[in-house]
């Protein structure tokens, strides 16, 4: 399932608060953005493409708006859904079923169950890498709360680098904000991946890699 980037590109995949090696930390948006800022500074004088899917997409946009230099582009997947008003309330409500299952099954048991399901939707190497890095389902609720009031349109207006939005064709209602975000951006493209729902970086890695390469390789 995985698709490698062009060999001339270097891939950095930091663990964010609440994820992977940092799973013991609660997720905070400021902590996540600070992680990205640190890596961009460490990469200088090279220019970087910030790429993220779902929560990572919102983070890439926020970091792209905040960091003034060193950004060649931003790839934002599955993040054209408003986190303000009713849209944000609906997104936060989507965490109720996982929270209920966690209460009934216990968090550790639910995390083991979720890790086992990875092998049903991903190749063995990808599933094993995710499972071994450590799942922390509580980070989902934390991230949704941290995204409360995130005004994606206002953030996109502050991004000076070109943006490549990538959405799955079946990713509703995420796709509802595509037009408003592409209009708000200074320079933006929009790619719709056919036969794909939420999680284009996971389920359509080749399309996601092409979006990164389109901004990284002149």
Buried (B, 14 or more C-beta within 10 A) or exposed (E): BEEEBEEEEEEEEEBBBBBBEBBEBEBBBEBBBBBBBEBBEEEEEEBBBBBBBBBBBBBBBBBBBBBEEBBBBBBBBBBBBBBBEEBBEEBBEEBEEBBEBBEEEEBEEBBBEBBEEBBEEBEEEBBBBBBEBBBBBBBBBBBBEBBEEBEBBEBBBEBEBBBBBBBBBBBEEBBEBBEBBBEBBEEBBBBBBEEBBBBBBBBBBEBBBBBBBBBBEE
